[in-house]
Amino acid sequence: MRSLAISDAANDDLADIAEFIASESGSRATAERLVERIFERCERLASLPGTLGTSRGDIRADLRSVPEAGYVIFFRYFEDTVEIVHVLHGSRDFVRFYDTGDDR
């Protein structure tokens, strides 16, 4: 089993998602459930063997992605670690996001 690393940028993304969902839904519990669901998917990426997700060579050579609950988890593999790089809403223009240098 690989270890899971969450980048500072991905942590910021999850906090922003929680804030947005809580504001829009009026429910902190709803926001927390969504963020927990996304985090559980990240944990599964680290726990499963093999190479998962879709290669995102169109964005960056080492980047992969998987969808979860209307969001896309961007991650990369290292020898014994899965690093979550970003968690972005599925409607975002991902290529443009990474081209603008906002990938921290």
C-alpha positions in Angstrom: 0.0 0.0 0.0 1.3 3.4 -0.9 1.1 6.3 1.5 -1.1 9.3 0.7 0.2 12.8 0.5 -2.1 15.8 0.1 -0.4 18.9 -1.3 -1.0 22.3 0.3 -2.9 23.3 -2.9 -5.2 20.3 -2.7 -5.8 21.0 1.0 -6.7 24.6 0.0 -9.0 23.2 -2.8 -10.8 21.0 -0.3 -11.3 23.9 2.2 -12.7 26.0 -0.7 -15.0 23.2 -1.7 -16.3 22.8 1.9 -16.8 26.6 2.2 -18.7 26.8 -1.1 -20.9 23.8 -0.4 -21.7 25.0 3.1 -22.6 28.5 1.8 -24.7 27.2 -1.1 -26.5 24.4 0.8 -26.7 26.2 4.2 -25.4 23.0 5.7 -21.9 22.5 7.1 -22.7 18.8 7.5 -23.4 18.5 3.8 -20.1 20.1 3.0 -18.3 17.9 5.4 -19.9 14.7 3.9 -18.8 15.8 0.4 -15.2 16.6 1.4 -15.1 13.3 3.3 -16.3 11.4 0.2 -13.6 13.0 -1.9 -10.9 12.3 0.7 -12.0 8.6 0.9 -11.5 8.4 -2.9 -8.0 9.7 -2.4 -7.4 7.1 0.3 -8.6 4.4 -2.1 -6.1 5.6 -4.8 -3.3 5.0 -2.3 -4.6 1.7 -1.1 -5.1 0.0 -4.4 -2.3 -1.6 -6.4 -1.5 -0.7 -10.0 -1.9 2.5 -11.9 -5.3 4.1 -11.6 -7.0 7.0 -13.2 -6.6 8.7 -16.6 -3.3 9.9 -17.7 -3.3 13.7 -18.1 -0.3 14.1 -20.4 -2.2 16.9 -22.1 -1.6 18.9 -18.9 1.5 17.5 -17.3 3.4 14.3 -18.1 3.2 12.8 -14.6 -0.4 13.8 -13.8 -3.4 11.5 -13.6 -7.0 12.2 -12.7 -10.2 10.5 -11.4 -13.7 12.0 -11.0 -15.6 12.0 -7.7 -18.9 13.7 -6.9 -18.7 16.3 -9.6 -15.0 17.1 -8.9 -11.8 15.8 -10.5 -8.9 14.6 -8.3 -5.5 15.3 -9.9 -2.7 13.2 -8.6 0.6 11.6 -9.3 2.4 8.5 -8.4 5.8 8.3 -6.8 7.5 5.0 -5.9 5.7 4.5 -2.6 3.3 7.6 -2.4 0.3 8.9 -4.2 0.3 12.7 -4.1 -3.0 14.6 -4.5 -2.1 17.7 -6.4 -5.5 19.4 -6.8 -9.2 18.8 -6.5 -11.1 20.9 -9.0 -14.8 21.2 -10.0 -15.5 19.1 -13.1 -16.7 22.1 -15.1 -13.3 23.8 -14.9 -11.0 24.2 -17.9 -8.2 22.1 -16.6 -5.7 22.8 -19.4 -6.2 26.5 -18.9 -5.9 26.2 -15.1 -2.5 24.5 -15.4 -1.4 26.7 -18.3 -1.9 29.8 -16.1 0.6 28.6 -13.6 -2.0 28.3 -10.9 -1.1 24.7 -10.2 1.1 25.8 -7.2 
